Amino acid sequence: MEPHAVQPPTTRYAVVTGGNKGIGLETVRQLAKAGVTVILTARDEKRGMEATRLLHESGPTSNVVFHQLDVRDAKSIQSLVNFIGIQFGRLDILVNNAGVTGVEVDGDALRAKNIDPEIWLAGKAVNLIQDVVKITYDTAKDCLDTNYYGLKNLTEALLPLLQRSTSGARVVNVSSLRGELRRVPNEQIRKELGDVETLTEDKIDRILQKFLHDLQQDALEVNGWQMMLPPYSISKATLNAYTRLLAKKYPNMCINCVHPGYVNTDINWRTGTMMAEEGAQGSVVLALLPEGGPTGRYFDRTQVAEF
Ligand SMILES: NC(=O)c1ccc[n+]([C@@H]2O[C@H](COP(=O)([O-])OP(=O)(O)OC[C@H]3O[C@@H](n4cnc5c(N)ncnc54)[C@H](OP(=O)(O)O)[C@@H]3O)[C@@H](O)[C@H]2O)c1
């Protein structure tokens, strides 16, 4: 019998957004360690290059390259797409990790409150944080433009390269438990976002427009929006819904979203209880899912959970 020719392992190429710090940086490190060639992206060139330099210094991560990416900026997205097209010709993994909170917070004052993590995670800290948190139309709009539209625009721009993946592309959308449907008080919005058979991208757009309208009218609570970090919560609920739409449209890929855990990073003003190393595990497991793995699902860290 002819011996089987040994195939050299195929290199996989990954993009991680918001890769300069926190969970993103750790996701880059773990994917690189697993042998993936990772494009670490950051909106700020200096911060991104410094993070890449530190990674190179700290271990065998020569398979990490830097490229600037601000997910809110169409030109920046196009520049990344061109770079990957020319350098690698395809993309195997996209980790949509970049995110912002959509509020202005006095971090020192928040930490001084020493809020019980259980109360925080249950979304029951609304009254406790009222005096240190400020939401404006601009902070809210920036949050939706980053966490929802930025992620969506980048994914759409990279889809042609993802479709060229030889191993079946993986898309990981980093979400949050704040986006879980049971936390959306408004029944109609909860139902619309939860019914993937009738949901459309237009419907999601209308929900987000209504949110911004209600914010301007000071009518968030009365209209049943989640009051714990409202812009962030709806941005993640819509991101989860978009994940399901995308997974339906591209059944040959594994497209999932994940809550990384309550991780000690800048996004929660350093109140989290977990290390970034643990927080990156969900993203990494979903990025490296084997063929035939789950798609269109929401994960709480590494476990499938209810949307
Ligand atoms: N930490 C948690 O407990 C927790 C819980 C649930 C979900 N998450 C999610 O996990 C993800 C990572 O957050 P993290 O905890 O690691 O927070 P982080 O340390 O604050 O990191 C956020 C990253 O997103 C980047 N970013 C923000 N706006 C961007 C834009 N327009 N274009 C490109 N990059 C942008 C930031 O860049 P700059 O450095 O330039 O600001 C930073 O690299 C987020 O999606 C977050 O919602 C975190």
The ligand as a Gaussian input file, in Angstrom:
#p B3LYP/6-31G(d) Opt

LIG

0 1
 N      -14.227000      42.981000      30.350000
 C      -15.427000      42.442000      30.544000
 O      -15.818000      42.120000      31.678000
 C      -16.341000      42.230000      29.386000
 C      -17.602000      41.678000      29.638000
 C      -18.457000      41.472000      28.576000
 C      -18.055000      41.786000      27.299000
 N      -16.819000      42.336000      27.076000
 C      -16.453000      42.651000      25.693000
 O      -15.136000      42.222000      25.427000
 C      -14.578000      43.015000      24.371000
 C      -13.173000      43.439000      24.747000
 O      -13.249000      44.320000      25.841000
 P      -12.157000      44.419000      26.988000
 O      -12.811000      43.985000      28.224000
 O      -10.901000      43.785000      26.584000
 O      -12.014000      46.018000      27.090000
 P      -10.812000      47.024000      26.739000
 O       -9.566000      46.585000      27.422000
 O      -11.347000      48.377000      27.019000
 O      -10.594000      46.819000      25.171000
 C      -11.458000      47.360000      24.202000
 C      -10.695000      47.412000      22.901000
 O      -11.565000      47.917000      21.863000
 C      -10.847000      48.905000      21.166000
 N      -11.720000      49.823000      20.420000
 C      -12.639000      50.686000      20.901000
 N      -13.199000      51.384000      19.883000
 C      -12.623000      50.933000      18.747000
 C      -12.762000      51.253000      17.372000
 N      -13.611000      52.201000      16.962000
 N      -12.017000      50.600000      16.460000
 C      -11.143000      49.642000      16.860000
 N      -10.942000      49.315000      18.144000
 C      -11.675000      49.944000      19.080000
 C      -10.024000      49.606000      22.234000
 O       -9.024000      50.405000      21.657000
 P       -8.347000      51.652000      22.471000
 O       -7.291000      51.061000      23.346000
 O       -7.810000      52.496000      21.369000
 O       -9.442000      52.321000      23.257000
 C       -9.496000      48.374000      22.947000
 O       -8.424000      47.808000      22.240000
 C      -15.556000      44.175000      24.154000
 O      -16.342000      43.914000      23.010000
 C      -16.427000      44.139000      25.403000
 O      -17.704000      44.655000      25.181000
 C      -15.954000      42.574000      28.096000

